[in-house]
């Protein structure tokens, strides 16, 4: 009887475990894990997507929305940790790296009776994405653009003229000692400032901006390090996100930053502060972030539908209004929404919106004129030169811990933790053996 009860108890426990496992699998099948940059979406769209998905597919879905601040952190979680995110939003060079390393699933654009809204993406953005193709894979088959922009100089007009801000040489001007905030983003800064350092070569046609942007050879890294180190006395701080707030408060005069951050700061300034933004004449980078589906995704169907949902004109406009950045969606509806007849400047946006957009009045920080785009280059994955570039960046900033050192420390921590776990396991086994021996001795007695 006791044996029967034990069997029934064991069977019940197994059924309970199996039931919990089935429930967890069922819950995961109806969960969409989205991993995006912080403050990079109109969050009201998340529950609206859940409702839209149910209406069009008849299936329930719950969005689990998480954020990151560094591309490489996101990549490590997927590449090493095999995290099962369904949709993530990396930058262009990370998308290229993920393609190289076979970390992405191809997109499925079959949505039944629902239109394929990914066709709303501007051909300009599609062409730029296809420049990231790698590993024999066309990038536009694996990624859909989300937001884009430029890197440039945001400046306080009370202290800096537009002419002064229109060259990267401002970072070496002694009158701005301690007044400049530098974006702590090595790839953006490196490529842009190297266009200044090698401007004579570019103008003479000896080298292209695309090559300069992505040349991470030892000689070029050393040239950049020597040149930027000579401007360190002008740099008040290295920032990832606080620069736009400091500028809007009038606490800094110059900030190398992204166009979206510049728009946020310009919109948030106090009455006493006036800010502006310009892409220097030497050139800069044009950057893109895009939606992709990692290879370890569990809800691929909902992931494709989520990407499609984000590509409607209405949702693109809402996202732009919420975060200040510019969508890759190039529909007439978006152009009409962005036109502002009160603006004085007329710019050429045929490269983005097509015919009929050669003389439109829109914000030129958000939508640069075609002539500005001509002097911008796309950033590519640095491959095996990434560590050397990060080490160089750490030396310039004066970080006490370089990349290699951090890797060694991280490895040591892993070994220590492993040693402790193994040691504790041995102690536990010894303790169990002693306890078992004592019990057996008691029984034998």
C-alpha positions in Angstrom: 0.0 0.0 0.0 2.8 2.4 0.9 4.6 1.5 -2.4 1.4 2.2 -4.3 0.9 5.5 -2.6 4.5 6.5 -3.4 4.0 5.6 -7.0 0.8 7.6 -7.2 2.5 10.5 -5.5 5.4 10.4 -7.9 3.1 10.2 -10.9 1.1 13.2 -9.6 4.3 15.2 -9.2 5.4 14.3 -12.7 2.0 15.3 -14.1 2.2 18.6 -12.3 5.7 19.2 -13.6 4.6 18.3 -17.1 1.5 20.5 -16.8 3.6 23.4 -15.7 6.0 22.8 -18.6 3.2 22.7 -21.1 1.7 25.9 -19.6 5.1 27.6 -19.8 5.5 26.5 -23.5 1.9 27.7 -24.2 2.6 31.1 -22.5 5.8 31.5 -24.5 4.0 30.7 -27.7 1.8 33.7 -27.1 4.5 36.0 -25.8 6.5 38.4 -28.1 9.8 39.4 -26.5 10.9 42.8 -27.9 14.4 44.2 -27.1 14.8 47.8 -28.1 16.8 50.9 -27.2 15.5 52.9 -24.2 13.0 55.7 -24.9 12.8 54.6 -28.6 9.1 53.9 -29.2 5.6 55.3 -28.5 4.8 52.8 -25.8 1.0 53.2 -26.3 1.6 51.3 -29.5 2.5 48.1 -27.6 -1.0 47.2 -26.3 -2.4 48.5 -29.6 -0.3 45.9 -31.5 -1.6 43.2 -29.2 -5.2 44.1 -30.1 -4.3 44.5 -33.8 -2.6 41.1 -33.9 -5.6 39.4 -32.4 -8.0 41.1 -34.7 -6.1 40.0 -37.8 -4.8 36.6 -36.8 -7.3 35.5 -34.2 -4.4 34.7 -31.8 -3.5 36.2 -28.5 -0.1 37.7 -28.0 1.5 39.5 -25.0 4.4 41.8 -25.6 7.3 41.5 -23.1 9.2 44.7 -23.8 12.7 45.2 -22.6 15.4 47.8 -23.3 19.2 48.1 -23.7 21.6 51.0 -23.9 24.6 49.4 -25.7 24.6 47.5 -29.0 27.3 45.1 -27.8 25.3 44.2 -24.7 22.4 43.2 -26.8 24.6 41.2 -29.2 26.4 39.3 -26.4 23.1 38.2 -24.9 22.0 36.7 -28.2 25.4 35.5 -29.5 26.7 34.0 -26.2 23.6 33.6 -24.0 21.3 32.5 -26.8 18.6 34.7 -25.4 15.3 34.0 -27.2 14.3 37.6 -28.0 11.9 37.6 -30.9 12.5 41.1 -32.2 15.5 43.4 -31.6 16.6 46.8 -32.9 20.4 46.9 -33.5 22.4 49.6 -35.4 23.7 49.1 -38.9 27.2 47.7 -38.1 25.7 45.2 -35.6 23.1 44.0 -38.1 26.0 43.4 -40.5 27.9 41.5 -37.8 24.8 39.4 -37.0 24.5 38.5 -40.7 28.1 37.5 -40.9 27.7 35.3 -37.9 24.4 33.7 -39.1 22.4 35.1 -36.1 19.3 36.2 -38.0 16.2 34.6 -39.5 14.9 35.7 -42.9 11.8 37.9 -42.8 8.4 36.5 -43.8 6.4 39.2 -45.6 3.2 37.1 -46.2 0.5 38.7 -44.0 -2.6 37.2 -45.7 -5.2 40.0 -46.2 -3.1 42.5 -44.3 -0.9 44.7 -46.6 2.9 44.4 -46.4 3.7 47.7 -44.8 7.4 47.1 -45.0 7.1 48.4 -48.6 6.6 51.8 -47.0 10.3 52.0 -46.2 12.1 54.6 -48.4 14.2 53.1 -51.2 17.1 55.2 -49.9 17.0 53.2 -46.6 16.6 49.9 -48.4 19.7 50.6 -50.5 21.7 51.6 -47.5 20.7 48.5 -45.7 21.8 46.4 -48.6 25.2 47.9 -48.3 25.4 45.9 -45.0 24.8 42.6 -46.8 27.2 39.9 -45.5 27.7 36.2 -45.4 26.0 35.8 -48.7 22.8 37.2 -47.3 21.1 40.4 -48.5 20.4 42.6 -45.6 17.0 43.7 -46.7 15.8 40.1 -46.6 16.7 40.0 -42.9 16.3 43.5 -41.6 13.7 46.4 -41.9 14.8 49.9 -41.1 13.3 51.7 -38.1 15.0 55.1 -37.4 17.9 56.9 -39.1 19.9 60.1 -38.8 23.3 61.8 -38.9 26.1 62.6 -36.4 27.0 66.2 -36.2 27.6 69.2 -34.0 25.0 70.6 -31.6 25.9 74.1 -30.4 24.7 77.0 -28.2 24.2 79.9 -30.6 25.0 82.4 -27.8 28.7 81.3 -27.8 29.2 79.5 -31.1 28.5 80.6 -34.7 27.2 78.3 -37.3 30.4 78.8 -39.3 32.5 77.6 -36.3 30.2 74.6 -35.8 30.3 73.7 -39.5 33.8 72.1 -39.2 35.1 69.3 -36.9 38.0 71.6 -36.3 36.0 73.2 -33.6 37.2 70.5 -31.3 40.7 71.8 -31.5 39.8 75.5 -31.0 41.4 76.7 -27.7 38.5 79.1 -27.1 36.3 76.1 -26.3 38.5 74.6 -23.6 36.3 72.6 -21.2 33.1 73.5 -23.1 32.7 70.5 -25.4 30.8 67.2 -24.6 31.9 64.2 -26.6 29.5 61.4 -27.5 30.9 58.2 -25.9 30.4 56.2 -29.1 33.7 55.3 -30.7 32.4 54.3 -34.1 30.4 57.5 -34.7 33.2 59.8 -33.4 36.0 57.9 -35.1 34.6 57.9 -38.6 33.4 61.5 -38.5 36.5 63.1 -37.1 38.8 61.1 -39.4 37.0 62.8 -42.3 38.5 66.1 -40.8 41.9 64.6 -40.2 42.1 63.2 -43.8 40.1 66.0 -45.5 42.9 66.9 -47.9 43.1 63.3 -49.1 39.3 63.2 -49.6 39.2 66.5 -51.5 42.0 65.5 -53.8 40.2 62.2 -54.6 43.0 60.0 -53.1 40.5 58.3 -50.8 36.7 58.2 -50.4 34.7 59.0 -47.3 33.5 55.4 -47.2 37.0 54.2 -46.9 38.0 56.8 -44.3 34.9 56.0 -42.2 35.8 52.3 -42.0 39.6 52.2 -42.1 40.6 50.7 -38.7 44.2 49.9 -39.5 46.9 50.3 -36.9 48.2 53.4 -38.6 44.8 55.1 -38.8 43.9 54.2 -35.2 47.2 55.7 -34.0 46.7 58.8 -36.1 43.2 59.3 -34.6 44.4 58.7 -31.1 47.3 61.2 -31.4 45.0 63.8 -33.0 42.0 63.5 -30.6 44.3 63.3 -27.6 45.6 66.8 -28.5 42.0 68.1 -28.1 41.3 66.5 -24.7 41.6 69.8 -22.8 38.6 71.0 -24.7 36.5 68.0 -23.7 34.3 68.5 -20.6 32.9 65.0 -20.6 32.1 61.8 -22.4 28.4 61.2 -22.6 26.0 58.5 -23.8 22.7 60.3 -23.0 23.2 63.2 -20.6 24.7 65.5 -23.3 21.3 66.6 -24.7 20.1 67.6 -21.2 23.3 69.5 -20.4 23.0 71.4 -23.7 19.3 72.2 -23.2 20.2 73.6 -19.8 22.9 75.8 -21.2 25.7 74.0 -19.2 27.8 73.1 -22.3 28.4 75.0 -25.5 29.2 72.2 -28.0 28.2 68.5 -28.2 29.1 66.0 -30.9 25.8 64.0 -31.0 23.2 62.3 -33.0 20.5 64.3 -34.9 17.7 62.8 -32.8 19.3 63.9 -29.5 19.8 67.3 -31.0 16.1 67.6 -31.9 15.2 66.5 -28.3 17.4 69.1 -26.8 16.2 71.9 -29.1 12.6 71.1 -28.2 13.4 71.0 -24.5 15.5 74.1 -24.1 14.7 76.8 -21.5 13.7 80.3 -22.7 17.3 81.5 -22.1 19.0 78.9 -24.4 19.0 78.6 -28.2 20.5 75.5 -29.8 21.2 74.5 -33.4 22.7 71.5 -35.2 24.9 71.1 -38.3 26.7 68.3 -40.1 30.3 69.6 -40.7 31.5 70.3 -44.2 34.1 67.6 -44.0 31.5 64.9 -43.8 30.0 62.6 -41.2 28.2 59.3 -40.9 24.6 58.5 -41.8 23.4 55.8 -39.4 20.4 53.4 -39.2 18.7 51.2 -36.7 16.5 48.4 -37.8 14.3 45.5 -36.7 15.6 42.0 -37.0 14.6 38.5 -35.8 17.4 36.6 -34.0 17.9 32.9 -34.8 16.9 31.9 -31.3 13.4 33.6 -31.5 10.5 31.5 -30.3 7.6 33.6 -31.7 8.7 34.2 -35.3 5.2 34.8 -36.7 4.3 37.6 -34.2 7.8 39.0 -34.7 7.1 39.5 -38.4 3.7 41.0 -37.7 5.2 43.4 -35.1 7.7 44.7 -37.7 5.0 45.1 -40.2 2.8 47.0 -37.7 5.7 49.5 -37.0 5.9 50.3 -40.7 2.5 51.8 -41.2 2.6 55.6 -41.9 0.5 56.3 -38.9 2.7 54.4 -36.5 5.9 55.8 -38.0 4.5 59.4 -37.3 3.6 58.5 -33.8 7.0 57.0 -33.0 8.7 60.1 -34.5 6.6 62.4 -32.3 7.3 60.4 -29.2 11.1 60.0 -29.5 12.3 62.9 -31.7 14.1 60.6 -34.2 13.2 60.1 -37.9 11.5 57.1 -39.3 12.7 55.3 -42.5 9.1 55.3 -43.7 9.0 57.4 -46.9 5.3 57.6 -47.8 3.5 60.7 -49.0 1.5 60.7 -45.7 4.8 61.1 -43.7 6.1 63.8 -46.0 2.8 65.7 -45.8 2.8 65.5 -42.0 6.4 66.8 -41.8 6.0 69.8 -44.2 6.0 73.1 -42.3 5.3 76.1 -44.5 6.4 78.5 -41.8 10.0 77.4 -42.3 12.3 79.5 -44.5 14.7 76.8 -45.7 13.7 74.8 -48.8 15.5 71.5 -49.2 15.9 68.6 -51.7 14.5 65.3 -50.4 14.1 63.5 -53.7 16.6 60.9 -52.4 14.2 60.0 -49.7 10.6 60.7 -50.8 11.1 60.6 -54.6 9.8 63.0 -57.3 8.0 66.0 -56.1 10.2 66.4 -53.0 12.9 68.5 -54.6 11.9 71.8 -52.9 10.1 71.1 -49.6 10.0 72.9 -46.3 10.8 70.4 -43.5 13.1 70.4 -40.6 16.6 70.0 -42.1 18.0 68.5 -38.8 15.6 65.6 -39.2 15.8 65.4 -43.0 19.1 66.6 -44.3 19.3 68.1 -47.8 20.6 65.8 -50.5 23.9 67.7 -50.6 24.5 66.9 -46.9 23.8 63.2 -47.5 26.3 63.2 -50.3 29.1 63.9 -47.8 28.0 61.2 -45.4 29.1 57.6 -45.3 27.7 54.4 -43.8 29.5 52.7 -40.9 30.4 49.0 -41.3 31.3 46.3 -38.8 35.0 46.6 -37.8 35.3 42.8 -37.5 38.5 41.7 -35.8 39.6 45.3 -35.5 36.8 46.1 -33.0 38.9 45.3 -29.9 41.8 47.4 -31.1 39.4 50.3 -31.7 37.9 50.0 -28.2 41.3 49.8 -26.6 42.3 53.0 -28.4 39.2 54.7 -27.3 39.8 53.7 -23.7 43.3 55.1 -23.8 42.1 58.4 -25.2 39.4 58.8 -22.5 41.9 57.7 -19.8 40.0 54.7 -18.7 42.1 52.7 -16.2 40.7 49.4 -17.5 41.1 48.7 -21.2 39.1 46.1 -23.1 41.6 43.4 -22.8 41.9 44.0 -19.1 38.2 43.8 -18.7 38.0 40.6 -20.6 40.8 39.0 -18.4 38.9 40.2 -15.2 35.6 38.8 -16.5 37.3 35.5 -17.3 38.8 35.4 -13.8 35.5 36.1 -12.2 33.9 33.2 -14.2 36.7 30.9 -13.1 36.3 31.9 -9.4 32.6 31.4 -9.5 33.0 28.1 -11.2 35.6 27.1 -8.5 33.2 28.1 -5.7 30.3 26.1 -7.2 32.5 23.0 -7.8 33.9 23.3 -4.3 30.5 23.7 -2.7 29.2 20.8 -4.7 32.0 18.6 -3.4 31.3 19.7 0.2 27.6 18.9 -0.3 28.4 15.5 -1.7 30.7 14.8 1.3 28.1 16.0 3.7 25.5 13.7 2.1 27.8 10.7 2.2 28.5 11.3 5.9 24.7 11.7 6.6 24.0 8.5 4.6 26.8 6.6 6.5 25.3 7.7 9.8 21.8 6.6 8.8 23.1 3.2 7.6 25.1 2.8 10.8 22.0 3.5 12.8 20.0 1.0 10.9 22.6 -1.7 11.2 22.8 -1.1 14.9 
